Amino acid sequence: MTETLCTSGAVKLKAGSDVSTSLTGANYTQLINQAEGYINTLTRYDWVANYSGLNAITKLILEEAASSYAACSAIGYDLGQYSSNTRAQTLININWAKMENAIKQLNEDKNKTFVKNST
């Protein structure tokens, strides 16, 4: 599959400098595809299929959600790479909060009209 809502570079950036170097490009694509499925399910809308018609702001919100979700998975792949469990947990907490906030914004009634009118 392809990476639509974010890039592996965005995931690596959010996962931090200690993220495992054992993760391959194919691994990152898989994590991003899982994030895309999760976002589509939570919002009950296929953002991937309708991506080309979205406005730039909506794409940024989707990038935030997908890269944050995938970063949590990348961090969890090998926690031993991080200087401490606290550092890894802090990165997971930050990314999870960013993902939840983005999903909340996509699901709010007042925002649904804005983001879906761009398709």
PyMOL CGO cylinders between C-alpha atoms (Angstrom):
from pymol import cmd
from pymol.cgo import CYLINDER

trace = [
    CYLINDER, 0.00, 0.00, 0.00, 1.00, 3.62, -0.10, 0.3, 1, 1, 1, 1, 1, 1,
    CYLINDER, 1.00, 3.62, -0.10, 1.38, 6.35, 2.48, 0.3, 1, 1, 1, 1, 1, 1,
    CYLINDER, 1.38, 6.35, 2.48, -1.37, 8.91, 1.96, 0.3, 1, 1, 1, 1, 1, 1,
    CYLINDER, -1.37, 8.91, 1.96, -2.06, 10.91, 5.13, 0.3, 1, 1, 1, 1, 1, 1,
    CYLINDER, -2.06, 10.91, 5.13, 1.56, 11.34, 6.23, 0.3, 1, 1, 1, 1, 1, 1,
    CYLINDER, 1.56, 11.34, 6.23, 5.14, 10.39, 5.41, 0.3, 1, 1, 1, 1, 1, 1,
    CYLINDER, 5.14, 10.39, 5.41, 7.57, 8.17, 7.25, 0.3, 1, 1, 1, 1, 1, 1,
    CYLINDER, 7.57, 8.17, 7.25, 9.69, 11.26, 7.88, 0.3, 1, 1, 1, 1, 1, 1,
    CYLINDER, 9.69, 11.26, 7.88, 6.88, 12.84, 9.89, 0.3, 1, 1, 1, 1, 1, 1,
    CYLINDER, 6.88, 12.84, 9.89, 6.53, 9.64, 11.93, 0.3, 1, 1, 1, 1, 1, 1,
    CYLINDER, 6.53, 9.64, 11.93, 10.28, 9.45, 12.61, 0.3, 1, 1, 1, 1, 1, 1,
    CYLINDER, 10.28, 9.45, 12.61, 10.35, 13.09, 13.69, 0.3, 1, 1, 1, 1, 1, 1,
    CYLINDER, 10.35, 13.09, 13.69, 7.57, 12.54, 16.22, 0.3, 1, 1, 1, 1, 1, 1,
    CYLINDER, 7.57, 12.54, 16.22, 9.01, 9.25, 17.46, 0.3, 1, 1, 1, 1, 1, 1,
    CYLINDER, 9.01, 9.25, 17.46, 12.20, 11.04, 18.48, 0.3, 1, 1, 1, 1, 1, 1,
    CYLINDER, 12.20, 11.04, 18.48, 15.88, 10.52, 17.94, 0.3, 1, 1, 1, 1, 1, 1,
    CYLINDER, 15.88, 10.52, 17.94, 15.92, 7.21, 19.83, 0.3, 1, 1, 1, 1, 1, 1,
    CYLINDER, 15.92, 7.21, 19.83, 13.44, 5.42, 17.55, 0.3, 1, 1, 1, 1, 1, 1,
    CYLINDER, 13.44, 5.42, 17.55, 14.70, 2.04, 16.41, 0.3, 1, 1, 1, 1, 1, 1,
    CYLINDER, 14.70, 2.04, 16.41, 16.80, 2.09, 13.27, 0.3, 1, 1, 1, 1, 1, 1,
    CYLINDER, 16.80, 2.09, 13.27, 15.63, -1.50, 12.64, 0.3, 1, 1, 1, 1, 1, 1,
    CYLINDER, 15.63, -1.50, 12.64, 12.31, -0.19, 11.34, 0.3, 1, 1, 1, 1, 1, 1,
    CYLINDER, 12.31, -0.19, 11.34, 12.31, -0.37, 7.55, 0.3, 1, 1, 1, 1, 1, 1,
    CYLINDER, 12.31, -0.37, 7.55, 10.49, 1.74, 5.00, 0.3, 1, 1, 1, 1, 1, 1,
    CYLINDER, 10.49, 1.74, 5.00, 7.99, -1.10, 4.62, 0.3, 1, 1, 1, 1, 1, 1,
    CYLINDER, 7.99, -1.10, 4.62, 7.49, -1.12, 8.40, 0.3, 1, 1, 1, 1, 1, 1,
    CYLINDER, 7.49, -1.12, 8.40, 6.74, 2.60, 8.40, 0.3, 1, 1, 1, 1, 1, 1,
    CYLINDER, 6.74, 2.60, 8.40, 4.31, 2.18, 5.50, 0.3, 1, 1, 1, 1, 1, 1,
    CYLINDER, 4.31, 2.18, 5.50, 2.51, -0.55, 7.44, 0.3, 1, 1, 1, 1, 1, 1,
    CYLINDER, 2.51, -0.55, 7.44, 2.29, 1.64, 10.58, 0.3, 1, 1, 1, 1, 1, 1,
    CYLINDER, 2.29, 1.64, 10.58, 0.97, 4.56, 8.51, 0.3, 1, 1, 1, 1, 1, 1,
    CYLINDER, 0.97, 4.56, 8.51, -1.59, 2.35, 6.75, 0.3, 1, 1, 1, 1, 1, 1,
    CYLINDER, -1.59, 2.35, 6.75, -2.79, 1.09, 10.15, 0.3, 1, 1, 1, 1, 1, 1,
    CYLINDER, -2.79, 1.09, 10.15, -3.09, 4.70, 11.34, 0.3, 1, 1, 1, 1, 1, 1,
    CYLINDER, -3.09, 4.70, 11.34, -5.09, 5.60, 8.23, 0.3, 1, 1, 1, 1, 1, 1,
    CYLINDER, -5.09, 5.60, 8.23, -7.49, 2.72, 8.85, 0.3, 1, 1, 1, 1, 1, 1,
    CYLINDER, -7.49, 2.72, 8.85, -7.86, 3.74, 12.48, 0.3, 1, 1, 1, 1, 1, 1,
    CYLINDER, -7.86, 3.74, 12.48, -8.61, 7.36, 11.56, 0.3, 1, 1, 1, 1, 1, 1,
    CYLINDER, -8.61, 7.36, 11.56, -11.12, 6.34, 8.89, 0.3, 1, 1, 1, 1, 1, 1,
    CYLINDER, -11.12, 6.34, 8.89, -12.87, 4.07, 11.38, 0.3, 1, 1, 1, 1, 1, 1,
    CYLINDER, -12.87, 4.07, 11.38, -12.97, 6.62, 14.20, 0.3, 1, 1, 1, 1, 1, 1,
    CYLINDER, -12.97, 6.62, 14.20, -14.33, 9.35, 11.95, 0.3, 1, 1, 1, 1, 1, 1,
    CYLINDER, -14.33, 9.35, 11.95, -16.49, 7.06, 9.82, 0.3, 1, 1, 1, 1, 1, 1,
    CYLINDER, -16.49, 7.06, 9.82, -15.18, 8.68, 6.66, 0.3, 1, 1, 1, 1, 1, 1,
    CYLINDER, -15.18, 8.68, 6.66, -12.67, 7.43, 4.08, 0.3, 1, 1, 1, 1, 1, 1,
    CYLINDER, -12.67, 7.43, 4.08, -10.12, 10.24, 4.09, 0.3, 1, 1, 1, 1, 1, 1,
    CYLINDER, -10.12, 10.24, 4.09, -7.65, 8.22, 2.03, 0.3, 1, 1, 1, 1, 1, 1,
    CYLINDER, -7.65, 8.22, 2.03, -10.06, 7.70, -0.85, 0.3, 1, 1, 1, 1, 1, 1,
    CYLINDER, -10.06, 7.70, -0.85, -11.08, 11.36, -0.81, 0.3, 1, 1, 1, 1, 1, 1,
    CYLINDER, -11.08, 11.36, -0.81, -7.64, 12.83, -0.08, 0.3, 1, 1, 1, 1, 1, 1,
    CYLINDER, -7.64, 12.83, -0.08, -7.01, 14.55, -3.42, 0.3, 1, 1, 1, 1, 1, 1,
    CYLINDER, -7.01, 14.55, -3.42, -10.06, 16.78, -3.00, 0.3, 1, 1, 1, 1, 1, 1,
    CYLINDER, -10.06, 16.78, -3.00, -9.25, 17.99, 0.52, 0.3, 1, 1, 1, 1, 1, 1,
    CYLINDER, -9.25, 17.99, 0.52, -8.04, 21.48, 1.32, 0.3, 1, 1, 1, 1, 1, 1,
    CYLINDER, -8.04, 21.48, 1.32, -4.58, 22.08, 2.76, 0.3, 1, 1, 1, 1, 1, 1,
    CYLINDER, -4.58, 22.08, 2.76, -5.79, 22.68, 6.32, 0.3, 1, 1, 1, 1, 1, 1,
    CYLINDER, -5.79, 22.68, 6.32, -7.69, 19.40, 6.44, 0.3, 1, 1, 1, 1, 1, 1,
    CYLINDER, -7.69, 19.40, 6.44, -4.65, 17.56, 5.09, 0.3, 1, 1, 1, 1, 1, 1,
    CYLINDER, -4.65, 17.56, 5.09, -2.55, 19.02, 7.92, 0.3, 1, 1, 1, 1, 1, 1,
    CYLINDER, -2.55, 19.02, 7.92, -5.04, 17.82, 10.55, 0.3, 1, 1, 1, 1, 1, 1,
    CYLINDER, -5.04, 17.82, 10.55, -5.00, 14.35, 9.01, 0.3, 1, 1, 1, 1, 1, 1,
    CYLINDER, -5.00, 14.35, 9.01, -1.19, 14.38, 8.89, 0.3, 1, 1, 1, 1, 1, 1,
    CYLINDER, -1.19, 14.38, 8.89, -1.14, 15.29, 12.58, 0.3, 1, 1, 1, 1, 1, 1,
    CYLINDER, -1.14, 15.29, 12.58, -3.44, 12.39, 13.47, 0.3, 1, 1, 1, 1, 1, 1,
    CYLINDER, -3.44, 12.39, 13.47, -1.76, 9.77, 11.27, 0.3, 1, 1, 1, 1, 1, 1,
    CYLINDER, -1.76, 9.77, 11.27, 1.84, 10.64, 12.08, 0.3, 1, 1, 1, 1, 1, 1,
    CYLINDER, 1.84, 10.64, 12.08, 1.12, 10.82, 15.81, 0.3, 1, 1, 1, 1, 1, 1,
    CYLINDER, 1.12, 10.82, 15.81, -0.65, 7.46, 15.84, 0.3, 1, 1, 1, 1, 1, 1,
    CYLINDER, -0.65, 7.46, 15.84, 2.09, 5.80, 13.78, 0.3, 1, 1, 1, 1, 1, 1,
    CYLINDER, 2.09, 5.80, 13.78, 4.79, 7.38, 15.98, 0.3, 1, 1, 1, 1, 1, 1,
    CYLINDER, 4.79, 7.38, 15.98, 3.26, 5.73, 19.06, 0.3, 1, 1, 1, 1, 1, 1,
    CYLINDER, 3.26, 5.73, 19.06, 3.58, 2.38, 17.31, 0.3, 1, 1, 1, 1, 1, 1,
    CYLINDER, 3.58, 2.38, 17.31, 7.14, 3.10, 16.18, 0.3, 1, 1, 1, 1, 1, 1,
    CYLINDER, 7.14, 3.10, 16.18, 8.14, 4.00, 19.73, 0.3, 1, 1, 1, 1, 1, 1,
    CYLINDER, 8.14, 4.00, 19.73, 6.53, 0.84, 21.06, 0.3, 1, 1, 1, 1, 1, 1,
    CYLINDER, 6.53, 0.84, 21.06, 8.40, -1.29, 18.51, 0.3, 1, 1, 1, 1, 1, 1,
    CYLINDER, 8.40, -1.29, 18.51, 11.56, -1.21, 20.65, 0.3, 1, 1, 1, 1, 1, 1,
    CYLINDER, 11.56, -1.21, 20.65, 11.32, 0.72, 23.90, 0.3, 1, 1, 1, 1, 1, 1,
    CYLINDER, 11.32, 0.72, 23.90, 14.84, -0.39, 24.78, 0.3, 1, 1, 1, 1, 1, 1,
    CYLINDER, 14.84, -0.39, 24.78, 16.24, 2.12, 22.28, 0.3, 1, 1, 1, 1, 1, 1,
    CYLINDER, 16.24, 2.12, 22.28, 15.10, 5.04, 24.44, 0.3, 1, 1, 1, 1, 1, 1,
    CYLINDER, 15.10, 5.04, 24.44, 17.35, 6.46, 27.15, 0.3, 1, 1, 1, 1, 1, 1,
    CYLINDER, 17.35, 6.46, 27.15, 14.60, 5.79, 29.68, 0.3, 1, 1, 1, 1, 1, 1,
    CYLINDER, 14.60, 5.79, 29.68, 11.10, 4.40, 29.87, 0.3, 1, 1, 1, 1, 1, 1,
    CYLINDER, 11.10, 4.40, 29.87, 10.00, 7.85, 31.02, 0.3, 1, 1, 1, 1, 1, 1,
    CYLINDER, 10.00, 7.85, 31.02, 11.27, 9.41, 27.79, 0.3, 1, 1, 1, 1, 1, 1,
    CYLINDER, 11.27, 9.41, 27.79, 9.48, 6.81, 25.68, 0.3, 1, 1, 1, 1, 1, 1,
    CYLINDER, 9.48, 6.81, 25.68, 6.27, 7.16, 27.70, 0.3, 1, 1, 1, 1, 1, 1,
    CYLINDER, 6.27, 7.16, 27.70, 6.38, 10.95, 27.44, 0.3, 1, 1, 1, 1, 1, 1,
    CYLINDER, 6.38, 10.95, 27.44, 6.70, 10.76, 23.64, 0.3, 1, 1, 1, 1, 1, 1,
    CYLINDER, 6.70, 10.76, 23.64, 3.82, 8.29, 23.48, 0.3, 1, 1, 1, 1, 1, 1,
    CYLINDER, 3.82, 8.29, 23.48, 1.67, 10.52, 25.70, 0.3, 1, 1, 1, 1, 1, 1,
    CYLINDER, 1.67, 10.52, 25.70, 2.39, 13.62, 23.59, 0.3, 1, 1, 1, 1, 1, 1,
    CYLINDER, 2.39, 13.62, 23.59, 1.66, 11.83, 20.32, 0.3, 1, 1, 1, 1, 1, 1,
    CYLINDER, 1.66, 11.83, 20.32, -1.47, 10.13, 21.64, 0.3, 1, 1, 1, 1, 1, 1,
    CYLINDER, -1.47, 10.13, 21.64, -2.85, 13.46, 22.88, 0.3, 1, 1, 1, 1, 1, 1,
    CYLINDER, -2.85, 13.46, 22.88, -2.14, 15.08, 19.49, 0.3, 1, 1, 1, 1, 1, 1,
    CYLINDER, -2.14, 15.08, 19.49, -3.86, 12.23, 17.66, 0.3, 1, 1, 1, 1, 1, 1,
    CYLINDER, -3.86, 12.23, 17.66, -6.91, 12.33, 19.95, 0.3, 1, 1, 1, 1, 1, 1,
    CYLINDER, -6.91, 12.33, 19.95, -7.23, 16.09, 19.56, 0.3, 1, 1, 1, 1, 1, 1,
    CYLINDER, -7.23, 16.09, 19.56, -7.03, 15.86, 15.77, 0.3, 1, 1, 1, 1, 1, 1,
    CYLINDER, -7.03, 15.86, 15.77, -9.70, 13.13, 15.71, 0.3, 1, 1, 1, 1, 1, 1,
    CYLINDER, -9.70, 13.13, 15.71, -11.88, 15.23, 17.99, 0.3, 1, 1, 1, 1, 1, 1,
    CYLINDER, -11.88, 15.23, 17.99, -11.57, 18.17, 15.59, 0.3, 1, 1, 1, 1, 1, 1,
    CYLINDER, -11.57, 18.17, 15.59, -12.45, 15.98, 12.61, 0.3, 1, 1, 1, 1, 1, 1,
    CYLINDER, -12.45, 15.98, 12.61, -15.51, 14.61, 14.43, 0.3, 1, 1, 1, 1, 1, 1,
    CYLINDER, -15.51, 14.61, 14.43, -16.94, 17.88, 15.79, 0.3, 1, 1, 1, 1, 1, 1,
    CYLINDER, -16.94, 17.88, 15.79, -20.14, 18.80, 13.98, 0.3, 1, 1, 1, 1, 1, 1,
    CYLINDER, -20.14, 18.80, 13.98, -19.06, 22.39, 13.40, 0.3, 1, 1, 1, 1, 1, 1,
    CYLINDER, -19.06, 22.39, 13.40, -15.86, 21.19, 11.73, 0.3, 1, 1, 1, 1, 1, 1,
    CYLINDER, -15.86, 21.19, 11.73, -17.37, 18.38, 9.67, 0.3, 1, 1, 1, 1, 1, 1,
    CYLINDER, -17.37, 18.38, 9.67, -18.94, 20.85, 7.28, 0.3, 1, 1, 1, 1, 1, 1,
    CYLINDER, -18.94, 20.85, 7.28, -15.66, 22.68, 6.84, 0.3, 1, 1, 1, 1, 1, 1,
    CYLINDER, -15.66, 22.68, 6.84, -13.47, 19.65, 6.22, 0.3, 1, 1, 1, 1, 1, 1,
    CYLINDER, -13.47, 19.65, 6.22, -15.93, 17.67, 4.13, 0.3, 1, 1, 1, 1, 1, 1,
    CYLINDER, -15.93, 17.67, 4.13, -16.93, 20.62, 1.97, 0.3, 1, 1, 1, 1, 1, 1,
    CYLINDER, -16.93, 20.62, 1.97, -13.39, 20.61, 0.71, 0.3, 1, 1, 1, 1, 1, 1,
    CYLINDER, -13.39, 20.61, 0.71, -13.96, 17.26, -1.01, 0.3, 1, 1, 1, 1, 1, 1,
]
cmd.load_cgo(trace, "trace")
